[in-house]
Amino acid sequence: MMRRVAVSIALLAIAAVVVIPMLWVLLTSLKSGPEIFQSPWGLPSQPKWSNYGAAWRDAGIGQFFGNSVLITLATLVVLIPIGAMAAYVFARFPFRGSQSLFGLFMGGMMFPNFLVVVPLFFLLKSMHLLDTKMGLIAVYIAYSLSFTIFVLTGFFQALPKELEEAASLDGCSQSGTFWRVMMPLARPGIVVVGIFNAMGLWNEYGLALVLVSKEENRTLPLGIANLMMTKNYEGDWGALFAGLVIVMAPVLLMYWVFRDKIHETMLAGALKG
């Protein structure tokens, strides 16, 4: 009984640490600049929804938001099939050197981004993809491939081989077995990989900062950094906090929509372990 109470208290404390700062940012985004300093912890006397308009239109957050949505979705559309096919090969069709190649992919997860920024800059420049959305999408695909292969390989290895044998007896080719049988069965892993990759790409800043300079190609993290500089000088703190809410909202919404899938996948992984 005491252990259950202690666990409940610990979980409530963790929830409070996460929820309270988010609520504070939301309430602060509805205040005027002077009110933020006069009553930082109080409720807004009159919600100032114009802060969101100032952040969305005046600071160009709307354009940066659209760029991030486009780049993130385009990356996932290419990344998930490529990563799933590679993971399926590693899981089901071992070949000479496959373990070394798999280890090479895993090494990419531990390689710091700042070490490859300069070579990437000159590589994209030579390919005429520097400062373009297409170039950034290609970099993001390569950047996320290691994690995608690592997670999905485990999912494909956990699926019973009898399913492939049954599909083969029914006349299914290897590609047909993959797309019609294995991919639907690996859907929980694909959903989780998509969510975590989307969150990472949505918040990615370092690579975009170096590889994108034109304002029309900037992503949302770059736009927020620019908003921080401009609104800091102007003293428009309400618009700055409104921009932060705009950044957080899609990630929170994504987790809320797919929360059941995430919980089911984590529970399945725990039961398999």
Buried (B, 14 or more C-beta within 10 A) or exposed (E): EEEEEEEEEEEEEEEEEEEEEEEEBBBBBBBBBEBBEEEEEEEBEEEBEEBBEBBBEBBBBBBBBEBBBEBBEBBBEBBBEEBBBBBBBBBBEEEEEEEEBBEEBBEBEEEEBEEBBEEBBEBBEEEEBBBBBBBBBBBBBEBBBBBBBBBBBBBBEBBEEEEBEEBBEEEBEEEEBBBEBBBEBBEBBBBBBBBBBBBBBBBBBEBBBBBBEEEEBBBBBBBBBBBBEBBEEBEBBBBBBBBBBBBBEBBEEBEEEBEEBBEBBEEBBEEEE
